[in-house]
């Protein structure tokens, strides 16, 4: 999918107070399709910079091949590497996320960004385990993944239950942000902790003014941190099984 307005805004905001404690990695070599000759595109991303409180010329973030290495560097998020199952788009690290990552990649990355890759990996549980294991203690994982409107895009569209149950409850990670957003930023809404809410987080399709979800393409954007505690930081191993929270509640009360 690449870096769009919503994902760029979140990365820009992160860059103001976070320095990756290790290398920086993107899953798939993501495009930042900022065409310097197109005024409308420049204006859109300039607005994201301003919203993040950064005073800079958006043209400094572009590169001729329209990939995103320059963007990460300009934000101060490091010299980003790309991991993919194939080198066809110029990824510097080649590994199939359906398979466990080798030991030499574990704990190496202070920032990992998924701009639209995990939904293309069939064994998503293994892929997420890989991400957890590759993160360094104190590292952050940002994901911008299909939530609605992408039925032919990949294998999956994900739900907030996955974020809160897998990353928080099962792995003990800190969830800094979890929201649904339109790629161009016109719709944005928090997705609360399903376990604390005590029910499934679902939306009716319809008018945004009535609190409903628009019938358009939407992303789930989330930001999680791997804590320095031994339980989560040694090898990234899970602290339990990932079980859907509302079923667990029913089982506990039966």
N, C-alpha and C positions, 0 to 999 in steps of 0.2 A: 504493500500500500504506500509506503514512503512517509515522509514527514509532512504533515498538513498543518493548517493553522492551529488546531487544538493541541496537537502533539508538540509543535514548536513552542507554543505559549507555555506549556507545562515544563519543557526543558529549559526555557529561558528563565522561568521563575525559580527552578531548582538551582540554576547556575549562580544565583545571587548569594546563596549561603551554603553551598555544598561543593566540596572538592573531592573527587573520587579517591578513595584510599587504595589505589592500585590502578591497573589498566582499565581502559574503557572499551566496551564491546557492544556492537549492534548485531542482532540476529538477522541475518540476511543483509546484503549491502543496500541500505535504504537510500532512496532518492530524496533530494531536497530540490524540488523542481521550481526553483526561483529563476525565471528567465529575465535577466537584467534589462532586456529590451521591451518588456511588457509592463506598462505603467500600472495596470490593474493588479497584477500579481505582486508587484513591489509594494503597492499601497496596502494590500491585505496583510502581508507579513510585517510591514512597518507598524501597523496597528498592534500586532502581537507584541513587538518589541516594546512599544510604548506602554501597553497594558502590563508588561512585566517590569516596568520601571527602568528600562535600559535605553540609554541615549547613544545611538550608533546608526550608521548608514547600513540599511539592510543589504545593499549590494556587496558589502564586505563578507557576506555569508554564502555567497554563490560560488560555484566552480563550473568550469566549461562543460564538464560531462554530466552536470546536474545531479551528482551524488552528494552526500552530506558530510564528508570528512571536514571540509572547511567550516561548515556550520558548527560542528562540535568544537573544533579548535577555537573559533571566534568566541564562542560562549564560555570558554575556559574549562571545558569538560574533558580535555585531554586529546591525545592522538588516538582516535577511535580505530579499532580493528573490526573486521567483519567476519562472521562465521556463517558458513552455508554448507549445504550438502554437496554442492558442486562449485567449481571455480568459475562458472560461466559468466558471472557478473563481476569477477575480480575480487572475490572474497580472499582474504589473506589466511584464514583458518578454514580448513575443510573438514567437516565432521557431520555425520547424520545424527540429528538429535533424537531419532528413534532408538539410538544405542547409547549406553553409558559413556560419559566423557572420560578420557584418560586422566590418570592421577595428576599429570603435569599441568592440567587446566583447572584443577580444583583450587578454590580460594584465591584466584589470581586477579579477579576483576572487581574494581570498586564501583563501577556503574555498568549495568547491562540494560540495553534498550531493545524492546521488541516493538518494531513499527509495523507489524503485520506478518509475523512468521509462524507463531505457534499454532495458529489455526490450520496451517498446511502440514503439520506433523501428525501422523496418524496416532502414534503412541504419545498422547499429550501428557500423561502422567510421568512417563520417563523424561520427556522434554522438560517438564517443570522441575523434576528432581535434578536434572542437569543444571538448570539455571541456579537453583538453590546451592548446589555444590560448587559452581564456578564463582559465586559471589564471595568476596572477602568480608570478614567481620566489619560491620559498619557500612557495607556496600548497599547500594540501592538498585532495585529493579523497577523500571518503568515499562508499562505495556499499554499499547494502543491497539485494541483488538476488536473484531466485529461483534456487535451487540444485537443489531437488527438491520435488515435490509441487504444482507450479503449472502443470500442462499446458495449461490453458485460460485462463491469466492474460494472456499476452502472446505476442509472436512467439518468445521465446527463454527458455531457462534456461541460465545461464552456468557455466563450469568454472574451476578455479584456473589452468589453462593460459593462459586469457585474461589473467589478472592478471599472472602472472610473465613471460609472453612479450611481451605488448603493452606493459605499463607499465614493467617493469624492463628487459628485454632489448632491446626495440625503441626505447623512448623514453628510456631512461636515468633513469627516475624511481626514487625510493627507496620501497620497499614497507615500510611500518611495521607492517602487520598484514594478515593474510589468514586467514580462518577460516570454518567453517561453523557456523551457530548456529540454534537454534529461535527463532522470533519472541518467545516468552515466556521464553527464556533457560535452559530446563532441559537443553538439549544444546548443547555448545560444543566445537569441536575445531579445532586449527590445520591449515592447508593449506600444506604445505611447498613450496618452490621446485621445480617439476617438473624444471628443467634440472639443478639440483644433485642431486636425488634420482636422476636418470637413468632414470626410468620414469614412466608415467602415474599420476596420483593418482586412484584409484578405490576405491569402498567397496562391500562386500556389504551388502544389506539384512538386518536381523535384530536380534538382541539387542545393546544398547549395551554390556552387560557383557562381551560377547565381542569388543568392538572394532568392531562393525558400525554401519551407519548406520540410524537409525530410519526406518520407513516412514511418515513424516509430513512436513508442510511445513517446509522448511529454507531458510535464506537464506545466501548467501555475503556476508560482511561484510569489506570491505577498505578500507585507508587508505594512500594513496600521496601522495608529496610531489614537487613539481616543483623540481628543484635550481636553484641560481643559476648553474650552469655555462652557458656560451654555447651548447653543443650542444643543450641541452634548453630553454633559457629564452628564446631570442630570439623565435621565433614559434610554438613548440610543434611544429615539424616533426619527423617521425620520423627516427631515425638509421639506419634500415634497414627491411627487410620483416619483417612478423610471420609467422614460420614455426614450425610446431609442433615443440617441442624434441626429442621422441623421434625424429621423422623426420629432423631435421637430424643427429642423432647417427648414425643408420643410414647416411645419405648420406655423411657424413664418413668412416665406416669401410669403405665399400664400394670 
